[in-house]
């Protein structure tokens, strides 16, 4: 809990930020609030940003003066002492990725100093900027692993939405940078402007992580949580560093609960919820076990192929026409001996295009446990063009509006 002195300091820091937002004189503001600025901690920085959001100031508005705030907080944040978690693998990977990013940007700076013509410079810079897009996995790991754990700890960490907004700014600048380098008519000024924006965004984020995010996370998250985050991170790429040699055990968190519920690392469900999810999927699937017996099938709203409960326990070979049994046998045998992991077909049926896929099911030890058959009507999917980013209910139902 915050004491009264800390609460007062945070209120003063929020006042300082309001002044920056209102374009008040920065020097005068600094003199007025210097005693509060000089002692700010990473935790308090989150309190300040959360307070601004609670007042209704949007994340993109805060970005307009965020750089000034970080600059004046810099000395205090840099001098803040914090300890890394005991299980620091996830944290150290993020830090190493940041160092890899710095090396990549240094390489870009070297190109700028080589004195090439504009056309040659753009040709050399294009693959370097495209390579920077690989760093997106660093941001995605923060958004999908680190941020949720922190947000669950305290309301102040909802201010992480500001950092997420910065991720999107960087993504947009990288896309713009690629377009500028590909454009033969783009000018030297445009090249310099976008490179400055990319460097400021990406290296600025690195700075904010190391001054605020990583210390704050290390102070509030338990060691077991850091271990969980590390395991989850193994499902993503590791930009600009060597990938850790480790495997993800997707069943090690399974826990059977009371009243037909079970919990895994990815959530908790009961059987009714599982059935609702399965049957709502725009696909139908059938599970055949390692003994070639049909064990389960879903009941979506619009079935593609007939299935009745009587097939449960039936040999899968007896569920297909004699002319296609040899194909089923070949698929199962290829899955069983580890030669293949998937197979796919597509057919025309009643004026529709049907996509059929088979997937080998294996446990954590790699042992064959059966086959999942998945069928989907992809007629409408094949007709998609361009993008739709707005919600249009009527068109989905075939209605005129």
N, C-alpha and C positions, 0 to 999 in steps of 0.2 A: 504493500500500500504506500501511496505517496504521503509524505508529511506536508505540513502547511507551507514550509519554506520552499519545497520542491514544487508544489502546486502554484505558488506565487511566481516562481521563476518561469514555469512553463507558460503561465498566462502572460507574463512580460514578453516572452519570446514570440508568442502568438501575436501580440500587439506589434512587435517589431516587423513580423512578416506582413501584417495588414498594412503597415506603413509602406513597405516595399511594393505591395500590390497597388497601392494608391499613388505610386510614383513620387513619394516624398523624398527629400534629399537624403541619399544613402549615408553620407558622412555624418550628417546631423543625427540621423537615426542611430548610427553605430555609437556615437558618443553618449546618447541617452540610454542605450541598453547594453553598453559594453560589459558591465559587471555580470550580467546574466549570460551573455554570449560567451564570455571567457570560461565558463564552467559547464557548458552543455555536454551531455553524454549521448551515446547512441540511442539509449532507451528514451531519453528526453526528446531527442530529435523525432522519434516516431510519435511521441505524445503531441508534439507541435503539429506535425503534418496531419495527424488524426483530428486534432482540434480544428484545423482549417477546413478539412472535409466535412466535419460535423456542422460547421457554420454555413455549409451550402456552397463552398467554393469548389468548383470542379477540378479534377486532376489536371486537365489540360490548361486550366488557368494557373494552377500552381507551377506548372512547368515554365511559365513566362518569367518567374522570378526565382525559381529553384536554384539556378546557378549562383546567384548572388548570396542566397542563404547558405549554400554549402561552402562558398568561399569564406564567409565570415565565421562559420562554425569550424572551419578546417583545423585551425591550430589546437583548439580544445579537443576535437575528435581524434586528431593525430596523437595527442598526448595521453589519450585514454588507455589504460592498461586492462587487458582482458586475457583470459586463458582459453586456448583451444580445447574442444571436448576431447576426452580420452580416446574415443573412437572417432578419429578425425579424417577418415578416408574420404568421405564425401566432400568435406570442406576443403581438404588439400587438393582434391581433383579440380574443384571450382577455381581455387587460387592458381593452380598450374595452368588451367585453361586460359585464365586472364594473362598469365605471363606469355603463353603462346600467342595470344592476340597481340600483345605489345610487340613481339618479334615480327609478326606479319605487318603491322602498321609501320614499323621501322623500315621494312623492306620496301614499302610503298614510298616512303620519304626518300629513300635512296634513288628511286627512279626519278623522282621530281628534281633531284640535284644533278642528274646526268646530262641535262641540256639537250634533250631530244626535241625534234620538231613536234608540233602539236599532234599531228596524225600518228607519229610513232609513239608518242607519250600515251595517247589514248589506247593504242593497240597493246602496249605493255601493261597498262593499268587495268584493262578490262578483266583479264583472268584473275588478277589479284583481288579485285572487288567481288567478283563472283565467288572466289574462295572465302571471302569474309562472311558470305551467307551461311557457310557451314557452322559458324559460331552460334547460329540460332538454337542449336541443341542446348547450349549453355543457358540461354534464356528460358527455353522450354522446361528444363530441369528445375529452374527456380520457380517458375509459374505453377508447375504441376506437382512438385515435391516439397520444396522448402517453404513456399508461401502458405500452403494449406496448414502445415504443422504450426507455423508461427501465428496464423490467424486464429487458430483454435486456442492459443495460449492467452490472448488478451485482445480487446477491441482496438487498442492502439495500432495493432499490426494490420488493420484494414487499410492503413495508409500505404501498404505495399501496392495498392492500385496505381499509385503515382509512378512507381518503378516499372510496373507492367506497361503503363502508358509510354514510358521512355523506351521500352523494348520495341513497341510498335513504331515509334518515331524512327528508330534505327532501321527497322525493317523497310520502312518506306524510303528512307534515304539511300539504302543500298540498292533498292529497285530503281530509284531515280538515277543513281550513279551509273548503273549498268546501261540504262537508256542513253545517258549523256555520252558515255564512252563509245557506244555503238553509232551515235549520230554523227555523220561526217560534217554536219553544219554547226555542231556545238562549238562554243568559243572557249578560249583559254580562261576567261573569267568564270564561265559556267563550270568548267572542270575544277578550278580552284575552290569555288564556292561549295560544290558538293563534297569534295574531299575534306574541306574544313568541317563541314557538317557531320560527315561520317566519323572523322577522328574525334570531334567534340562529343558526339553522342556515345560512341563505343568506349572510348577511354574515360569519358565522364562517368559512365555506368560502372566501369571497373573501379574507379575511385570511390564511388558511393557504396559499392559493395564492401570494399575493404575498410572504409571508415565507419560505416553505419550498419549495413546488413549483417555481415559476418560476425562482428562483435556482439550485436544484439542477439542474434540467433544462438551464439555460443553461451550467452548468459542465461537464456530461458529454456532451452531444449535439453532434455535429459539424454544421457549417453545412449540408452537403448533406442531412442528416436533417431539419433545419428546413424546407428547401425541399420535401422529400417530404411532410412533415406538412401544410404549407400546401396543396399540391395535393390531398391527401386531404380536407382540411377543406372544400373547395369542394363536396363532395357532401352537406354538411349545411346546416342553416339557421344564421343568424347573429343570435341574439336581441338585440333592442334596439339594433342598429347597422345601418348600411347595408351591404348585401351587396356584397362585392368583385366587380368586373367582370372575370371571368376564366373560361376554359373548361377543363374537365378533358379532357386527351388520354388516352383509356384505352388507347391502343396504344403510347405513347411509351416504355414500359419493356420491350417485348417483346424477348426474347433467346433465340435458338435454341441449345441446348446439345448436347453429345454424347449418343449412345445414345438418340435420339428424345425427349429431354426439352426442355421450353421453360420459360422463366421470365418472369413478368410482375410488375407491381407488387403483384399480389394473391396471388402464390404460384408454386409450381413443380410441374409434373406431367409424367408420361410418358403415352404413348398408351394403355397398358393401364389406367392410373388414370382417364384421361378416359372410356374406354368403360365402366368399372365405375360411375363416377358417373352418366353419361348413362342407363345401363340400370337403375340403381337408383331413378331419379326416378319418382314416381307419375304420370308423364305420358308420352306418346309424342310425339315431334316429328319433323318432316320439313323439311329445308333445300332450298329451290329457289333457284338462283342468278339473277343478273341477266339471263341468257339464257333463263329459264323452264325450265331443265333440273333435274331432281331430282338432287341431289348426295349426300344422306346422309339416313338415317333411323335412329332408335334401335330397340332390340329389348328392350322391357321385358318383365317376366315374364308379364303378362296384357295381350295386345294388344287394342285396341278395334277397329281396322280392319286388314284384311289388307294386308301389304306383303311383297314378295319382292325379292331383290337384282336381279332382271331389270329393275326400274323405274329403276335408276340410269342417268342419261343420257337418260331419256325426257322428252319435253315434258310439262309439268305439266297442260296441257289434256287430254292423252290419259289422265290418271290419274283422271279424274272422269267420271261419267255424262254423256252429251250434254245432258241437261236442266239440269245445273248448271254447264256450262262457261262460260256468260255471266257467272255470278256470280264465278267464278275470274278471268276476264278483267277484270272491273270492279275487283276487289280489287287485282290486280297493277298495272293502269294507274293507279289512284288512289295507290298506293304509289310508283310510278315517277315520277309528275309532282309528288310532294310534297304532294298534296292531303290525304292521310290517312296515319296511321302505324300504325293497328291496326283490326281488325274482329273481331267475335265473334258466335257463334251457339250455340244449345243445342238439343239434340234428345233425344227419347225413343227408346231402342233396347234391346230385350229386357228391358224393365222397369227400365232404368237411365237416369239423367239424364247426358247427355254434353255437356261444355262444350268448344267448339272456338274457338280464337283464332288470328288471323293477325297477325304483326308485321313491319313493314318493317325491313329491315336496311340500315343506312347506315354508311359509314366516317367518319373524323374530318373529312373535308371535306364531309360531307353527301351524298355521291354514293350513289345507290341501288345496293345490292349483292345484293338478293334478298329472299326471304320465309321466315319461320319459321312453320310450322304446328304448333300445340300442341293436343293433345286430352287430356282428363282426365275420368275418371268421378267426378262430384261427388255421387253419390247419398248417401253417408254424410255428406259435408260439409254438405249441406243439412239434415240431421237433427240437427246439433249444437245443443245448448242449454246455457246457463249456462257454467260453466268446469270444467276438470279440471286440477288442479295436482298430483295425485299419480299415481305410476306404477301402471298396472293392466294387466299383460300379458294376463291371462285374458280380460278384456272385449274386447280388441282381436282376439283369436282366436275370439271367440264361445263361450268356455268358461264353465262354471258353477263357481264356487268358494265 
